[in-house]
Amino acid sequence: MRTRFLKTNIVSSIPPKNLRPLSQLFSSSLLPTDYDHFPEIIASTSDSSEKIPPGAPYPEHPWIPSQNEVLDTLLLHKADPRSALMFFKQVERKRGFVKTVDVLCLLLQILASRPDTHVDAKYLLNNYVLGNSAPAAKVLVELLLEYAGRYGFDISDSRVFNYVFNSYVRANKITDAVECFRTMLAHGMLPWVPIVNMLLTGMVRRNMVHDVRQLYVEMVERDIYGDSYTLHVLMRACLKAGKFAEAWKYFEEAMGRGLKLDAAAYSIVIQAVCRVADLNLACKLLKEMRDLGWVPSEGTYVAVIGACVRQGNLVEALRLKDEMVSSGLPVNVVVATSLIKGHCMLGDVNSALWMFDEVVEAGVTPNVAIFSVLIDWCSKIGNVEKANELYTRMKLMGLQPTVFIVNFLLKGFLKQNLLENAYKLLDEAVENGIASVVTYNIVLLWLCELGKVSEGSNLWDKMIGKGITPSLVSYNHMILGHCKTGCMDDAFNVMSDIIKSGLKPNAITYTILINGYFIKGDCERAFNVFDQMVAADIVPTDYTFNTIINGLCRGGRVSETKDKLNTFIKQGFIPTSMTYNCIINGFVKEGAIDSAHSTFREMCESGILPTVITFTSLINGFCKSNKIDLALKMYDDMKSMGLDLDINAYSVLIDGFCKVQDMENASKFFSELFEVGLTPNTTVYNSMISGFKNLNNMEAALNLHKEMTDNKIPCDLQIYTSLIGGLLKEGKLSFALDLYSEMLSRGIVPDIFMYTVLINGLCNHGQLENAGKILKEIDGNNLIPTVLLYNTLIAGHFKEGNLEEAFRLHDEMLDKGLVPDDTTYDILVNGKLKRSYTPVGA
């Protein structure tokens, strides 16, 4: 039963001499079991100002004692708490009786003075604190103190005050409980640690983490440190607040003062240490747990294994997994996910897939998280077939894919140009209600990067039709698409649409537009957009500044970059290797290798370290300038700086040596490429095959072609042109035509250069009929033969004495709008090509 108490100030106004015995208030025959009737009425305490005459009947309503009389009576029974409680219970049932805090405080002190009524004191307090009329905790504590001092109650054990403290905590009145706690401390009374622990726990649940730590500071100031559970709560509070180092500090302090630590304390601090990435300390604490005879919990192993994976120490993570299993704890889905992610982070997706099969076979039920990791990484490495298989398996298990999983798989499909699969997945995601604007943006970006703006616009309309509002990223993608197709007016109009939609263009928006104008060759408009960006208070990023530098270099205005760079530096731009790489590459493209080298020295003097791209550009420039010795010096400098050449750097070096017909050094770097774990690509093979072909070493060239085929490295048109031209030069017509057929079967379309090589080779070996067929094939592919090609055919027919066909070809050339050159007329007059004439591809 809840009891309502009112605060009064009558305690100090009751002198002890006015206390009346119970017999003066109640009939002795009714004490102490029944106080429902009063045999005599004392006029001084009656509600009426008139005395009731002797023999008059009692009033119909029972008489109600005053607060003073209740207090008097309770004090008379100070030594008999049970009687005092029974009296109070009878009085509080009287209708109209108003209970006060003073009555409560006196009764509580009486009840707390004897062990057999401690429970009654706690019960009374709990009901009171749960009510709505309880005073401030500080007031209640100070009233209890006042009664204790006035009437000689013993407060050495602070029992009644801790009961009050406990009641506020149990009632979840945290603010009052904290006030009670601080009032007790202020008066030198020690709160009981178990109650303090409950308070701290409640505060943590309410995210009052800062207050928990502050309260503990106040405890420590009075040499109250609590017990092991107090330590648990403090460390959990630190974990919740992200104060991981502070959790370790509490643990270390507790250990230092000799607190007996338990397994739970170790488990919590290990989790904290794992979050600060101190793997050595985490493993040390884990070993201490085992040495003390405790078996770490699953959660503890999960934390340490997860930390190992995050730091790339998969070996230790796997060791701990084995230790966990040997301790009798099965591998759970969280550990399995961590280990699988660890394999993926090291680039070993196959091992991750193998582990997935292993843990599933062992009884682990995969969840969304584990599928998410595998689908993401399979998509990243291009194994979209496996990613899609996992996606299907996940759905068959009844697991709903998240939007992140859909997005991972979408990126995988688009990376492999599987647009149909991507559209199907997008439609499924829309149907299931999980597609977001990010999902649409992935497909939109892919379309726009390929310049498929029309399809992008259709997707845009579908997105809006589904009630999804385009983001600024969506608009930026559309601007990129228009820039890719060179439709700069449309790109600029999208900028206007951004503002109409209520969004604000950002630095990326302006930079994409600036880059578009540079690609278009319109530097003036590019700088106008930059000025608009600055006027709109959009701060240019490094991406913006580098785009402008690169744009000037691309537009053949490299000489202007130095002044522009100095201007940008004054605006706060700090050049990076990317900035200097653009300038160096620009000079290399212009053939100004000395300026490129000078920029390189300036870069190094500025304290900016060159990258592989920097050296690759310079090596390329030196090779093109036939300064192979300087190219090799750049190679040596790279090695001395600890930089590993990538496939592009090797490609440039190999091509440089092939161009100067130094196949010995070219082959040396080709072999080194394999030694460092790289795989030559089509470009590298192209250089090597062309180099051997130019030295008439077709055996070596054909061996490289076979190597490409065996390793499934695609041959391009240029490689086939080199091989076929070289074979025709050696008179191996059959082999050359077989290669030509192979090329066509692979869907490679010949260009006019390939046709010229074929016709020249056939004509040189008297295969004029086959050469004529090739000419007709050119017409069928809507290509226009060159004058050079007709000259080769005309010369061939003159050589064979087919003058009629030679002049017919001359007329055909005129009909096609081709203007004969001096070589043509020399052939027609002299009947042969000049000796100085060398056909292309010979």
Secondary structure, 3 states (H helix, E strand, C coil): CCCCEECCCCHHHCCHHHCCCHHHCCCHHHCCCCCCCCCCCCHHHCCCCCCCCCCCCCCCCCCCCCHHHHHHHHHHCCCCHHHHHHHHHHHHCCCCCCEEHHHHHHHHHHHHCCHHHHHHHHHHHHHHHHCCCCCCHHHHHHHHHHHHHHHCCCCCCCHHHHHHHHHHHHCCCHHHHHHHHHHHHHCCCCCCHHHHHHHHHHHHHCCCHHHHHHHHHHHHHCCCCCCHHHHHHHHHHHHHHCCHHHHHHHHHHHHHCCCCCCHHHHHHHHHHHHHCCCHHHHHHHHHHHHHCCCCCCHHHHHHHHHHHHHCCCHHHHHHHHHHHHHCCCCCCHHHHHHHHHHHHHCCCHHHHHHHHHHHHHCCCCCCHHHHHHHHHHHHHCCCHHHHHHHHHHHHHCCCCCCHHHHHHHHHHHHHCCCHHHHHHHHHHHHHCCCCCHHHHHHHHHHHHHCCCHHHHHHHHHHHHHCCCCCCHHHHHHHHHHHHHCCCHHHHHHHHHHHHHCCCCCCHHHHHHHHHHHHHHCCHHHHHHHHHHHHHCCCCCCHHHHHHHHHHHHHCCCHHHHHHHHHHHHHCCCCCCHHHHHHHHHHHHHCCCHHHHHHHHHHHHHCCCCCCHHHHHHHHHHHHHCCCHHHHHHHHHHHHHCCCCCCHHHHHHHHHHHHHCCCHHHHHHHHHHHHHCCCCCCHHHHHHHHHHHHHCCCHHHHHHHHHHHHHCCCCCCHHHHHHHHHHHHHCCCHHHHHHHHHHHHHCCCCCCHHHHHHHHHHHHHCCCHHHHHHHHHHHHHCCCCCCHHHHHHHHHHHHHHCCHHHHHHHHHHHHHCCCCCCHHHHHHHHHCCCCCCCCCCCC
